[in-house]
Amino acid sequence: MDSKLIEALFTAYPLDTIPMDVLMVIGLVCFLKLPKEKRGNIHFYLPFIILSFTFLYENFGSYTNYNYEFKKSVNEYLGNYKYPRFNLWLFNVAKRQIGTILYLLLIKSWLEPSKKKYINWMIILFIVVSMTLQLSGIEPLYLNQPIIFAMGANFILIGSALYFTGMITHPQYLDKNPLRLISFWQMTFVMFTFTLTYVSSVALLYLYEVNPVLGEAIQKIDIIMKIINLGILTLTIASPFLPRVFEEEPFYISHETSA
């Protein structure tokens, strides 16, 4: 294998790639060891899908940094001749759009049936507005997309609020210790991840131009939150093997049949 490709995939950004690779391996092993009925349960296969999808697009992003000609050709196809070294087109689609939809589905999986419809409408609205903004040229695919990202982040916050509202009002949740519910940790870190990464992304391009050192430091917030979030997803997949750590979730049966 080309030494430059190895560097791009593994050693160029070790804080970003090595923990993610380790979590992917652990998540894969745990998922394959789950009983068949649990592998078919949304509470386990959806976190595994998000973990795997993140692993794939992050590594593909590293590959685009290795294969500059490929990245340049995609930018030129999209009409971006000014910033040929950017691969924002990849992360706009994978992270800020498909990723947002996947996390909304994750939130939906933990809501009681009467609240799931709100997530459905958020997803539809998000897709329609995102496509409109991109096709109209208001927020090109190859540049930063603050409107789309802000909308996605706010929908995540609203969805998280629906979950926490249920936690403090429903009797089944009141009888549980939230610190022993994997859903509590998922929603908490999803909420903080989208909030902090949105704030950092708004100023990222500006900071890279006027203060690259500060811009790089701000970007590490995104990396750290991503790793923590992936760690929680991996823990979710492994939770059936940790009965002394996590309690059974409320609405488990209703989610299994109606999500």
Secondary structure, 3 states (H helix, E strand, C coil): CCHHHHHHHHHCCHHHHHHHHHHHHHHHHHHHHCCHHHHCCHHHHHHHHHHHHHHHHHHHHHHHHHCHHHHHHHHHHHCCCCCCCCCHHHHHHHHHHHHHHHHHHHHHHCCCHHHHHHHHHHHHHHHHHHHHHHHCCCCCCCCCCHHHHHHHHHHHHHHHHHHHHHHHHCHHHHCCCHHHCHHHHHHHHHHHHHHHHHHHHHHHHHHHHHCHHHHHHHHHHHHHHHHHHHHHHHHHHHHHHCCCCCCCCCCHHHHHHHC
